[in-house]
Amino acid sequence: MIDLTVREDIRQRAVQRARERDIVIPTFAQMRDPSLIPADVVERLRGVGLWDLDPLNLFRISWRNEPVEKGGGFGGVNHLEFPPELTGVDARIITLVGTWFPTGAHKVGAAFGCLVPRLVTGQFDPTTQRAVWPSTGNYCRGGAYDAALLACDSIAILPEGMSQERFAWLEGIAGDVIRTAGSESNVKEIFDACWHLRRGGEDVAIFNQFDEFGNYLWHHTVTGPAMVDVLAERLRPGDNYHGLVVTTGSAGTIAAGDHLKEIYPGSRIAAAEALQCPTLLANGYGAHRIEGIGDKHVPWIHNARNTDMVIAVDDEAPMALMRLCNEPEGRAELERRGVPAETLARLPELGISSLANLVASIKYARWYGLGANDVVLTVATDSIGMYQSRLAELEEQRGRLSATDAAVAFERYLLGSGTDDMLELDQQGRRRIHNLKYFTWVEQQGKDVEELDAQWDDPDHWTDIQTFAEPIDELIERFNADVAG
């Protein structure tokens, strides 16, 4: 669960650090509903850039930031609806857009959900400890950023095969950057690096997105309601919200589906992954190129009991679509296919995993035969800004995208995405996925098998986690009051 035991001596040191740096911490409620943010904070943010290392940007950990690079306020949830001219299906596929978070990815929210409960309880000492952020990409960027805003030193851990944009940015933010062997699928190597740090004698605190329920809680409390608000805005009379489709990664974002099922009990949750590493689909392993969705294990915080489908996406699909959406001949092909100009203008808001989510959503819509009144939700974690080096690599390897290449990519990976490599889960299928946690978390990482069993057997396990947001907000408010003196 989430430990809220207060260690007052350490907490007071954190309070003093925050007082010295003029730090005020937002609540989960304020991130969910920015109208609760004090007016003076909103006014001061008008002079702050979205990525600036200013503690005020903690209040921009929200889906509702005005989509500008500096000085924006708050409004509706940032989202994009894909037209049928792009998707080839009648179903309405809508994605939340994460590029308008600080760092250009919504993972700053997951990192906040892991760090702040320990900070305001005194379980983490920013004056002596270093915050460690193991990740396959955006989470360690978000963690290093949050730590910098909260005056904490940090260590980022990520595979050496990730995009160079991530490393270039981290070098100026994190205290240290540890590059582990491999790429997206090499999560165990990240965990091994954490154990090395623990045993090395340095005073560190590991914030592991794959087992920290603060990640689950943030998405259930903030992302889930944001999705509900998008549906309230976009659903027309007679429309039906059908389900959420997301690549699982750390299994934080998929927690929003638990909230959606509370509001829309008949809806479904589909977990997507790379076909080249079909862990959920077939207990498989391998390497792939969908950056940021590390696998070969099932995250501790994945609520497998509530997952209805698994969808495997060939990693060539998002790589090809990345070129289609961003290179001249690709955009010309989309224009020839009738994709509206307003959609074309926003396609750079989609990174590699965002495009994988789009393909998975198309496959989902085709599996269920969804029509024009059916709505599918997904998420665009980050934008093409994190992958310009990948575009350059693909052009070097394959040559400039031609008109024929673009037409083939459109036909094969949009119109041609079918219902292969999909599995609708029954209770036995869900239990199989849940049981895979044993080999990573109990055998390798020292978790209690009793808690593993409780995740499946105890009907209150997941709903109990969902109740932690309010007491954490109370602790944040008390912390802020002490900082103010």
Buried (B, 14 or more C-beta within 10 A) or exposed (E): EBEBEEBEEBBEBBBBBBEEEEBBBBBBBBBBBBEEBEEEBBEEBEEBBBBBEBBBBBBBBBBBBBEEEEEBBBEEBBBBBBBBBBBBBEBBBBBBBBBBBBBBBBBBBBBBBBBBBBBBBBBBBBEEBBBBBBBBBBBBBBBBBBBBBBBBBBBBBBBEBBBBBBBEBBEEBBBBBBBBEBBBBBBBBBBBBBEEBEEEEEEBBBBBBBBBBBBBBBBBBBBBBBBBBBBEEBBEEEBBBBBBBBBBBBBBBBBBBBBBBBBBEEBBBBBBBBBBBBBBBEEBEBBBBBBBBBBBBBBBBBBBBBBBBBBBBBBBBBBBBBBBBBBEBBBBBBEEBEBEEEBBEBBBBBBBBBBBBBBBBBBBBBBBEBEEBBBBBBBBBBBBEBBEBBBEBBEEEEEEBBEEBBBBBBEBBBEEBEEEBBBEBEEEBBEBBBBBBBEBBBEBBEBEEEBBEBBBEEEEBBEBBBEBBEEBBEBBBBBBEBBEE
